[in-house]
Amino acid sequence: MTDQQIRKRPHLIVRLIRILLPLLIVAAGVAAAKHLYDTKPVAMRQKPVPRPPLVETMILEEKSHAVVLTAMGEVVPSRNLSLGSRVSGYIVEMADSFIPGGIFRKGDVMLKLDREDYELTVRQQKALLDSAKASLKLEMGRQEVAKAEVQLMQRTTGKSIKDSNLALRVPQLEQIKADIAAIETDLERAKLNLSRTVIHAPFNCMVMEVNIETGSTISSQQALATVTGTDSYRVEAAVPVDHLKWISIPLTNANEKKGIKKSIKITEKVSSKEKDTLKEDGSITENNTIEKGSTVEITTKEGVMHKGEVIRLLGDLSDKSRMARVLIRIMDPLGLNEDKKSPLLLGSYVTADIKGKTIEHILPLPRNVARDGDKIWIVKDNRLFIKDIDVIWKNRDYFFIAQGNGIASGDEIVISELSSPVDGMAISKLSGEKP
């Protein structure tokens, strides 16, 4: 073997290795794949196990709830008066506060009229009275003379006078006494008219409008000014007619309100003598007279709070909304007796939160939990039950429902959504929370 042949031999071996090695690797891979395929596990066919839908729940808890009704209303005066004079005359003096916005206490002097004519009338009546009293004394003297003459006539003639009253001047005496009484009455009237030349504030008031000035001549029929009382203002608040049963209104006769379930008891936050009585038939009997009305929080647009009280129910419905109207009294609205952030102004539109009666043994329910407005989903023994609810009261966030019809305190209700709820279907719950 030549040297050249010896050098070429290793090159042939390398070539064979390069050709055979990939083929061996491919063959090994194919063999491994076939083995895995031949030995693969076989899945057994089974029926799918149904899983109940998972829901979130909360627990109903019995509570007492104080009803609060929110209403809108306008501030109106409790007392409004067109001020006039009982006598005519010439205005000589006006109080400095007798301008729009001026404040007066009851009895303060507002105006003074010229007194001269009325003082002259008083002096004239006094003179007439003195004259009449003098005539009475003269007549008494004449009566003594007439009495002596009658007695002398009876002694000389021996005859008695049938009608001695005329002879004794009794009618003349009675006439003078009547004249004196009439003059005394005129004198009292003259003094009264004199006192009326000073015009006083009829009550604690604010002047709203003035129609006269110093130097004006006024008559007894003339409106001098418009004044409104400052002790209290009123708010006319409109409330739905079916909400009136929750409001305590003084001097009403609300006997035997029907339709309240036996499991519900309504009370008023007043004295024990004024609480309602729950009858066996589920109705409520109230006292014929309620001395204290529901308390009210009045809020202005500026956020200022005032305390009020319901005092009356108006006897008609509002023309536009056909709602009932209640009168709410606000004491010291201008803050004259105590410091307040801001006075309450007439004509303002305010929000009235009326604190009504308290409902006991009631179940609060978030509004978003109610289904179709009048149903709830209850969970018992991991099953769903659809129940109708009896809504006693509702506000912006909650329905307050009565117990009964399969609904009681401690029940779990579904608060999550279900695509196709069916009464009696199986469900699985996450947890129960109190509202």
Secondary structure, DSSP 8 states (H G I E B T S, - for coil): --HHHHHHHHHHHHHHHHHHHHHHHHHHHHHHHHHHHHT--------------EEEEEE---EEEEEEEEEEEEEEES-EEEEE-SS-EEEEEE-TT-STT-EE-TT-EEEEE--HHHHHHHHHHHHHHHHHHHHHHHHHHHHHHHHHHHHHHHHHH----S-HHHHTTHHHHHHHHHHHHHHHHHHHHHHHHHHTTEEE-SSSEEEEEE---TT-EE-TT-EEEEEEESSEEEEEEEE-GGGGGGS--TT-----B----TT-EEE-SS-GGG--EE-TTS-EE--S--SS--EEEEE-TT--EEEEEEEEE-SS--TTT--EEEEEEEESTT-SSS--SS---TT-EEEEEEEEEEEEEEEEEEGGG-BTTTEEEEEETTEEEEEE--EEEE-SSEEEE-SBTTB-TT-EEE-S--SS--TT-B-EEEEEE--
